[in-house]
Every structure is written in structure tokens, then in C-alpha cells.
Amino acid sequence: MNLDFSDEQKQLRDQVRRFLAEKCPPETVRAVLEGSERYDKPLYAGLAEMGLLGAAIPEEYGGVGLGHLELCVVAEELGRVLAPVPVSSSIYLAAEFLMQAGSDSQKAEWLPKLASGEAIGTFALVEGQGRASPDKIMVRESNGKLSGTKTPVADGCDADFAVVAARDEEGGISLYLVALDDGSVVREELQTIDPTRGQARITFTNTPAERLGPSGDGWHIASQVMDRAAILMAFEQLGGADRTMEMARDYALERMAFGRPIGSFQAIKHMLADMYVSATLARSNCYYGAWALGASPAEMPIAAATARVSATTAFQHCSKNNIQVHGGMGFTWAFDCHLYYRRSNALALALGSLSTWESELIERMGARNAETAA
């Protein structure tokens, strides 16, 4: 078991970091936060041109065909700079659904468009507050048409199509591919703590829908794809946690008080040490998740939940303490601390809340222990 990236993957990380340093400085994030655009289109186009959107998409469908480990590397770098682009919706989720359950024609139609950045996809699962479950899905399919409301849907106002979990005519949960430019679809933008990650309420009224995957197998497929997306999302959170820790460290070394750097004070040292421990623990669990993603599907459920819980905790902890280290300046609009705090809280709810993933981890470990005992 090798829980580190190869030299080639590390070179990819360096290349992506240089690209993002040039194309996605904090001013880019602020332009989306304060402007009318919901994501940065030139940046998204640049990621597509470099082949990063198609890193895990097979070459036959317009991708680069590298693999999910390379996508983990890309995700971490996107998280470091808070890239305001719909990669998680389109690539971690929509592309994964197509690769896992799509027909040859569905893959041929949408995967090349996702890899090139020509189309944006998303996944519509939840229908309000609370932990998502099959019995809470009220959107229904009848005669190939969907009716009902999904909220919130990540990047729902910008997506060209959505994979929708809905109750079929037999009462089971199936997946459907829906073009969102249909006149029967109504989209409403939602206000959130992080406007650089858009959310929407989408209402379907007899909207034409195409089955994705076997009938009644939607919840099983969605659970597998969500686990894979959770690991990729955890790498984004890891990148954010590392960057906020670096910001706090650098400020603590530069800021002077009583004739010496504030980093020399014990209270600041302890705060930075706690941030380091949190981020390092998250990295260990994310690497475990990356290994499972590429080499051990049997470990995936526990690895995904572990990575998700530790990365969510680390990013929220580090982004909060970064503000504290910066003191009164950390609470001002002019500093970038709030950008990371916003993103940490937004990602903490993406794909399910922290408490949801903690419950999943407990349930999955309990199931495995019961299997081992039997």
C-alpha cells in the first residue's frame, strides 16, 4: 500500500498550482463574490484547455484518461485558491454518474462536452432540509416526465443538464437525465453564505426525462457516486485547510506586538499547532480515500466517510482560527480570511452535512465489524 502520490502526479500538482496562481488570484474570487457572474468563465475554459476537466474521463469520450488520483491532485489545488468554478457539480458528480451508469449514447453526448467545458452538469438529489434518504424523495416520474422540486441544487442556475433522483412509477428510486433548458423547468437562484458556489431551486412540471441506469437502482448508484465525490470534495477542503494554515502562520511571523512577532506568544503557537494537527490528520485520511478510490472499492464506503469527516472538520477549524490569528484585521472585508471561512461552511453542507457523514461512518464501521464477527 503506497499512500503517496507518484513523481508524475506531484509534477501535475506543481503545474496546476502555477496555472492557478496566475489565473485565480484572490481578486478573481472577489470578482465573482461581488459581481453578477456566478462563476469565472475564463478560468473554467482554461481548466478545460489544460485537460484538467477531463482528467478522469476516458479518451474515447474526449477526456485525458489519466485517472481519479490525478483528479484528487487537481481538486486539492482548486481548494487552495477557492476556484469559483462548477467543477464539483460537473466532474465529481455528473461525469461520474455518466461513467458509472450512462448508456453509450448518453456518454457520447455529454462526456465530451463536460471534458471540454462546453456543458455544465449537476446532480439534483435533496428536496429540502434534513438528511437525504429514499423516503424523502417526492419528485416523481410518469410516462417519461418529471414533476416536483429539488432544492438546493449546486450550480443549478448554470447547468445545462441534471442527473435527477426521482420516484418511478413502480415506487422505487431511479435516476433521470434532464436537459435544463426545457421550457417546463423553472430555476430560482438561492442566497447562500458563499455566492462563489451557486445554489438553486429547480422545479419540474411534466419535464421530459431520460432514464439513466437500471430502473429502481438509483439510490444504490447515487450512494456509490456520492462516496467518490466525497473523496474529491475532501481534497478541496484539504487544500483550503492547508492554505488557511499557511496564511495564519505567515501573518503570525510578520505581525509585531510588544516588540516581537505574535507567533512567539504561546496562545498563538497553540492555535497554529492545533491547525497543523487537524490538517495533517485530514491529509492522512484523504490519502487513504485516494488509495481506495483507485485500488480498493471494498474500502471505499469507510474511506470516503472518514476523509469527508476529517477534511470538513479541518477546513472549518483552520478557516475559523485563521481569522482569530489575524485578530481584528481578520474580520474585515479587505482581508481574504472571510473568503475561506465562507467556502469552508459551504463545503461542509455539500454532499451532506458533517453530522450526516459522521452517522454514515458509524453505520458503515458497525456493518463491517458485524461482518467480520460473523
Summary of the structure (lengths in Angstrom):
residues: 374
radius of gyration: 20.8
end to end distance: 26.6
largest distance: 74.8
contacts: 1335
relative contact order: 0.11
helix: 59%
strand: 15%
